[in-house]
Amino acid sequence: MIQLRVKDVKMSRVTGKDKNELLESFVAGTSENNIYKTAIFVRCTEDIETALKSVTDQIKESSESSDRLGNKVLWLNRVIFLATLVCVAATIVIAVKT
């Protein structure tokens, strides 16, 4: 329970603040070495966020492309089905006449 309370207190300091506000409050009482390490972590996190957004956009685009292709294949199947029916009807007509 004590850990939960400590965690809640720590989270209350973070809630409602953006990334820059949190970094500014961190820098105030931190050594230069730790600031540099934190800057590296922040930059890596931003790069990961950018990469994830890019992947998400590509997945969405791929999904939309797949839907369009699926619709085209569906219509192609319908056309082939109708052509098959025409061929069957023609074959029946030829068989009856001979």
C-alpha positions as CSV (number, residue, x, y, z in Angstrom):
1,M,0.0,0.0,0.0
2,I,2.8,2.4,0.8
3,Q,4.2,1.9,-2.7
4,L,0.8,2.7,-4.2
5,R,0.7,6.0,-2.3
6,V,4.2,6.9,-3.4
7,K,3.3,6.0,-7.0
8,D,0.1,8.1,-6.8
9,V,2.1,11.1,-5.4
10,K,4.6,10.8,-8.2
11,M,1.9,10.5,-10.9
12,S,0.1,13.6,-9.5
13,R,3.2,15.6,-10.3
14,V,3.1,14.3,-13.9
15,T,-0.6,14.5,-14.6
16,G,-1.7,17.4,-16.8
17,K,1.8,18.5,-17.7
18,D,3.2,18.3,-21.2
19,K,6.7,16.9,-22.0
20,N,8.4,20.2,-22.0
21,E,7.1,21.2,-18.6
22,L,8.2,17.9,-17.1
23,L,11.7,18.3,-18.6
24,E,12.0,21.8,-17.3
25,S,11.1,20.7,-13.7
26,F,13.6,17.8,-14.0
27,V,16.4,19.9,-15.2
28,A,16.1,22.3,-12.3
29,G,17.7,19.9,-9.8
30,T,19.7,17.6,-11.9
31,S,23.4,17.3,-12.9
32,E,24.6,18.0,-16.4
33,N,25.4,14.3,-17.0
34,N,21.9,13.2,-16.1
35,I,20.4,16.0,-18.2
36,Y,22.4,14.7,-21.2
37,K,21.2,11.1,-20.6
38,T,17.6,12.3,-20.2
39,A,17.9,14.3,-23.5
40,I,19.1,11.1,-25.3
41,F,16.1,9.2,-23.9
42,V,13.7,11.9,-24.9
43,R,15.2,12.1,-28.4
44,C,15.0,8.3,-28.8
45,T,11.4,8.3,-27.5
46,E,10.5,11.0,-30.0
47,D,12.1,9.0,-32.8
48,I,10.1,5.9,-31.7
49,E,6.9,7.9,-31.6
50,T,7.6,9.2,-35.2
51,A,8.3,5.7,-36.4
52,L,5.2,4.3,-34.8
53,K,3.1,7.0,-36.4
54,S,4.6,6.3,-39.8
55,V,4.0,2.5,-39.4
56,T,0.4,3.2,-38.3
57,D,-0.2,5.4,-41.4
58,Q,1.3,2.8,-43.7
59,I,-0.9,0.0,-42.2
60,K,-3.9,2.2,-42.6
61,E,-3.0,2.9,-46.3
62,S,-2.3,-0.8,-46.9
63,S,-5.7,-1.7,-45.4
64,E,-7.5,0.8,-47.6
65,S,-5.5,-0.5,-50.7
66,S,-6.4,-4.1,-49.7
67,D,-10.1,-3.1,-49.4
68,R,-10.0,-1.6,-52.9
69,L,-8.3,-4.7,-54.3
70,G,-10.8,-6.9,-52.6
71,N,-13.7,-5.0,-54.2
72,K,-12.1,-5.3,-57.7
73,V,-11.6,-9.1,-57.2
74,L,-15.2,-9.4,-56.1
75,W,-16.4,-7.7,-59.3
76,L,-14.0,-9.8,-61.4
77,N,-15.5,-12.9,-59.9
78,R,-19.0,-11.8,-60.7
79,V,-18.0,-11.1,-64.3
80,I,-16.3,-14.5,-64.6
81,F,-19.4,-16.1,-63.1
82,L,-21.7,-14.4,-65.7
83,A,-19.3,-15.4,-68.5
84,T,-19.4,-19.0,-67.3
85,L,-23.3,-18.9,-67.3
86,V,-23.2,-17.6,-70.9
87,C,-20.9,-20.4,-71.9
88,V,-23.0,-23.0,-70.1
89,A,-26.1,-21.7,-71.9
90,A,-24.4,-21.7,-75.2
91,T,-23.2,-25.3,-74.7
92,I,-26.7,-26.4,-73.8
93,V,-28.2,-24.7,-76.9
94,I,-25.5,-26.4,-79.1
95,A,-26.2,-29.8,-77.5
96,V,-29.9,-29.5,-78.0
97,K,-29.6,-28.5,-81.6
98,T,-27.3,-31.4,-82.5
